[in-house]
Every structure is written in C-alpha cells, then in structure tokens.
C-alpha cells in the first residue's frame, strides 16, 4: 500500500520529450469534490497539503485524492477538467471506478 498522499508509482513519468498533464479530483472533508489540472502532480499535492493550493480546499480538509487521469498535452487536460467540472456529483462519483482512473477508485487511503 502506498504511503498517504503519494501519487501512484509511474503516474507522473512520461516518455522523454513528451508533455504530460493531469486532471485530478479531491474529495474534501465536507464531502464536496474539487477538480483540478496540473503538469506536476506531486508538487500540486504538496501545495494542497500545505494550504497553498486552491482557496476552495484550504478550509475543507482532510483531502483525499480519489481520481487521477493522465494526458499527453496540457490542452487535452484543460478540456477534460472543464468537462468534469460540468458533471453532476453522481457523474463525478461514477468516474472513480472508470479504467482511466489511475487510482483505482481512490480506495488506497490516499489522504492529504
């Protein structure tokens, strides 16, 4: 089992010269979801943990990383982030079990 708040091994590695971007969902302590985009997942998680991430998440801990999807370009990731933000809560929850989720449903205790 991975240590808490770690990104899955291999999730942040990309082929040399390839741009990699991520879209992620955090489950907040109040039960809401936060969707974000980043090119450096580990750095972004550290920012959320330290309270320097999104203003929305600062007072909503503890945070659990429940969804992570990798893209080969920033543009693809930004489009996916926008699409996820438009989804209903139930549709976001359905994403957690999709094969594209690198976290396998976030059931690994991946708390921030």
C-alpha positions as a Markdown table, in Angstrom:
| # | Residue | x | y | z |
|---|---|---|---|---|
| 1 | Unk | 0.0 | 0.0 | 0.0 |
| 2 | Unk | 1.3 | 3.5 | -0.9 |
| 3 | Unk | 2.1 | 6.0 | 1.8 |
| 4 | Unk | -0.6 | 8.6 | 2.4 |
| 5 | Unk | -0.7 | 11.5 | -0.1 |
| 6 | Unk | 1.6 | 9.8 | -2.6 |
| 7 | Unk | 0.9 | 9.8 | -6.3 |
| 8 | Unk | 0.9 | 6.2 | -7.7 |
| 9 | Unk | 4.3 | 5.0 | -8.9 |
| 10 | Unk | 4.7 | 5.6 | -12.6 |
| 11 | Unk | 1.7 | 8.0 | -12.7 |
| 12 | Unk | 3.9 | 11.1 | -13.2 |
| 13 | Unk | 6.5 | 9.6 | -15.5 |
| 14 | Unk | 6.4 | 10.4 | -19.2 |
| 15 | Unk | 8.4 | 9.4 | -22.2 |
| 16 | Unk | 11.3 | 11.7 | -22.7 |
| 17 | Unk | 10.3 | 14.9 | -24.6 |
| 18 | Unk | 6.6 | 14.2 | -24.0 |
| 19 | Unk | 4.5 | 16.8 | -22.3 |
| 20 | Unk | 2.3 | 15.2 | -19.6 |
| 21 | Unk | -0.6 | 16.8 | -17.8 |
| 22 | Unk | -3.0 | 15.5 | -15.2 |
| 23 | Unk | -6.6 | 16.1 | -14.1 |
| 24 | Unk | -7.5 | 15.1 | -10.6 |
| 25 | Unk | -10.4 | 15.0 | -8.1 |
| 26 | Unk | -10.0 | 15.6 | -4.4 |
| 27 | Unk | -12.7 | 14.5 | -2.0 |
| 28 | Unk | -12.9 | 17.3 | 0.6 |
| 29 | Unk | -13.6 | 16.7 | 4.3 |
| 30 | Unk | -17.1 | 18.4 | 3.9 |
| 31 | Unk | -18.0 | 15.8 | 1.2 |
| 32 | Unk | -17.6 | 18.1 | -1.8 |
| 33 | Unk | -15.3 | 17.4 | -4.8 |
| 34 | Unk | -12.5 | 19.7 | -6.1 |
| 35 | Unk | -11.4 | 19.2 | -9.7 |
| 36 | Unk | -8.0 | 20.5 | -10.8 |
| 37 | Unk | -5.3 | 20.3 | -13.5 |
| 38 | Unk | -1.6 | 20.3 | -13.2 |
| 39 | Unk | 1.6 | 19.3 | -15.0 |
| 40 | Unk | 3.4 | 18.3 | -11.8 |
| 41 | Unk | 1.1 | 16.2 | -9.7 |
| 42 | Unk | 3.5 | 15.7 | -6.7 |
| 43 | Unk | 4.1 | 19.5 | -6.5 |
| 44 | Unk | 0.4 | 20.2 | -6.7 |
| 45 | Unk | -0.5 | 17.7 | -4.0 |
| 46 | Unk | 2.2 | 19.3 | -1.8 |
| 47 | Unk | 0.7 | 22.7 | -2.4 |
| 48 | Unk | -2.8 | 21.4 | -1.3 |
| 49 | Unk | -1.3 | 19.8 | 1.8 |
| 50 | Unk | 0.5 | 22.9 | 2.9 |
| 51 | Unk | -2.6 | 25.1 | 2.4 |
| 52 | Unk | -1.1 | 26.9 | -0.6 |
| 53 | Unk | -3.2 | 25.1 | -3.1 |
| 54 | Unk | -6.7 | 26.2 | -4.3 |
| 55 | Unk | -8.5 | 28.6 | -2.0 |
| 56 | Unk | -11.5 | 26.3 | -2.1 |
| 57 | Unk | -9.6 | 23.4 | -0.5 |
| 58 | Unk | -7.8 | 25.4 | 2.3 |
| 59 | Unk | -10.6 | 25.1 | 4.8 |
| 60 | Unk | -12.1 | 21.8 | 3.6 |
| 61 | Unk | -9.6 | 19.2 | 4.8 |
| 62 | Unk | -8.9 | 16.5 | 5.2 |
| 63 | Unk | -8.5 | 16.0 | 1.4 |
| 64 | Unk | -8.4 | 12.6 | -0.3 |
| 65 | Unk | -7.1 | 12.2 | -3.8 |
| 66 | Unk | -9.7 | 9.9 | -5.5 |
| 67 | Unk | -9.2 | 10.4 | -9.2 |
| 68 | Unk | -6.2 | 10.9 | -11.4 |
| 69 | Unk | -6.1 | 10.9 | -15.2 |
| 70 | Unk | -3.0 | 11.5 | -17.4 |
| 71 | Unk | -3.0 | 13.3 | -20.7 |
| 72 | Unk | -0.3 | 13.8 | -23.3 |
| 73 | Unk | -0.9 | 17.5 | -23.6 |
| 74 | Unk | -1.9 | 20.5 | -21.5 |
| 75 | Unk | -4.8 | 21.3 | -23.9 |
| 76 | Unk | -6.3 | 17.9 | -23.5 |
| 77 | Unk | -6.1 | 18.0 | -19.7 |
| 78 | Unk | -7.7 | 21.5 | -19.6 |
| 79 | Unk | -10.6 | 20.4 | -21.8 |
| 80 | Unk | -11.1 | 17.3 | -19.6 |
| 81 | Unk | -11.0 | 19.4 | -16.4 |
| 82 | Unk | -13.7 | 21.8 | -17.9 |
| 83 | Unk | -15.9 | 18.8 | -18.8 |
| 84 | Unk | -15.5 | 17.2 | -15.4 |
| 85 | Unk | -16.4 | 20.4 | -13.6 |
| 86 | Unk | -19.7 | 20.5 | -15.5 |
| 87 | Unk | -20.7 | 17.0 | -14.4 |
| 88 | Unk | -23.2 | 16.3 | -11.7 |
| 89 | Unk | -22.0 | 14.9 | -8.4 |
| 90 | Unk | -23.2 | 11.4 | -9.3 |
| 91 | Unk | -21.4 | 11.5 | -12.6 |
| 92 | Unk | -18.2 | 12.5 | -10.8 |
| 93 | Unk | -18.6 | 9.6 | -8.5 |
| 94 | Unk | -19.1 | 7.3 | -11.4 |
| 95 | Unk | -15.7 | 8.4 | -12.7 |
| 96 | Unk | -14.0 | 7.0 | -9.7 |
| 97 | Unk | -14.5 | 3.4 | -11.0 |
| 98 | Unk | -13.6 | 4.1 | -14.6 |
| 99 | Unk | -10.5 | 2.4 | -16.1 |
| 100 | Unk | -9.0 | 5.8 | -16.9 |
| 101 | Unk | -8.6 | 6.5 | -13.1 |
| 102 | Unk | -5.0 | 5.8 | -12.2 |
| 103 | Unk | -6.0 | 5.4 | -8.5 |
| 104 | Unk | -8.5 | 2.6 | -9.0 |
| 105 | Unk | -11.3 | 4.4 | -7.2 |
| 106 | Unk | -9.2 | 6.1 | -4.6 |
| 107 | Unk | -9.6 | 3.2 | -2.1 |
| 108 | Unk | -6.0 | 3.3 | -1.0 |
| 109 | Unk | -6.2 | 5.7 | 1.9 |
| 110 | Unk | -4.6 | 8.5 | -0.2 |
| 111 | Unk | -5.4 | 11.3 | 2.2 |
| 112 | Unk | -3.7 | 14.7 | 2.1 |
